Amino acid sequence: MLTREKIGTDEAFFLTVAAMIEVGTLMGARDIAEKVGVDTWLVSPLETLFSLAAVYILTHLAMKFPEEDFFGFSRKIVGRWLAWPLSLGLAFYWLALAAHVARITTDVVKNSLLARTPAEVVLASLLLAAAYLAAKGLEPLARACIIITIVTLPLLMLLFVLVLPHLRLDNFLPIMPRGPWPVLQLAFWRISNAEEMSLFLILVPFMQQPNEAWRAAGKGYLLIMAVVITVLTTCQGVLGAETLKRTVIPGLTVTQLAEFAGTFIERISLLFISLWILLAFPTVTALLWAGAYLAGSSMFKLKDYRPLVFFYLPFVFFLARLPKSNLEVKSFFYFLQPLGFAYLWVIPVFLYIIAVIRFPGRLKEKAGKFPGRKR
């Protein structure tokens, strides 16, 4: 078996940010507006609170067993007969999620940048590039995430700052015309949208300071949600809730307003799409790597799990191409929402409760063996 790679807390933080901010965020405002209308801007702040609670339990569950990944500690907690289906389900979830992100990215590229290029070529190119980096291992992936995040994220946020003068406050009124329940219900259900935070179910053993997993995950998630709230609020403030429901890619539509006198790039919205697509690349890469490690190294004990990412590609490609049109993608991949809710909330809570009962005081004992970085 390969010597386990190690990443620092900062690298885990950047990996979290790069993996979670992907092209699907461009369309999040439309999905929320379809359900709660003018209260779209209220959902993400509440979603942040609910999801942070889920991330806290998930990371602290993993921190109870800092030398084990999900398959290892779930086998100790509930036995191998439950650990195997839970781990296989998690690997499938990551691969299906990679297919979903890759399909949305392909559709956005086709619609905005490469209209004459076959979708299969775009999809295959993205998957091959992601698999190449995933096969290099976790450390190169984490370093790539640092570079991609630092280069792209400030530029993306600058584009939304440029359109703030177009924002209208009356697009946020009236507040809660149908009461608070629809907003609270949707915000809680959207815990499933923190999909890539499930990577911490296997990342903790790779960290140089495992007891800092919650710090890396929490700070990363807060930064991510700051970006998401900025994007969604700007989209609603500029377009209005009713227009959001009919807009395919709200983020692209809004950034087109940044094309005013004084800009030196002719189509700045296409620059926005190009930058955002770069953030979809580490998402697909991280998910392919995670699926290969969990199945190859942890469950089946392969000497080198990394080539397994290339064997996954036909399955991911086939799954990504199954929806026949852009309109069918959302309904086809709907199964990811209950799966995400299960692996981010239901299963971690279930395992955590059993772990506390069976291994009382284990967190305190293990944390003492991994002191944090001295300051």
Secondary structure, 3 states (H helix, E strand, C coil): CCCCCCECHHHHHHHHHHHHCCHHHHHHHHHHHHHHHHHHHHHHHHHHHHHHHHHHHHHHHHHCCCCCCHHHHHHHHHCHHHHHHHHHHHHHHHHHHHHHHHHHHHHHHHHHCCCCCCHHHHHHHHHHHHHHHHCCCHHHHHHHHHHHHHHHHHHHHHHHHHCHHHCCHHHHCCCCCCCCHHHHHHHHHHHHHCHHHHHHHHHHHHECCHHHHHHHHHHHHHHHHHHHHHHHHHHHHHHCHHHHHCCCCHHHHHHHHHCCCCCCCCCHHHHHHHHHHHHHHHHHHHHHHHHHHHHHHHHCCCCCCCCHHHHHHHHHHHHHHCCCCHHHHHHHHHHHHHHHHHHHHHHHHHHHHHHHHHCCCHHHHHHCCCCCCCC
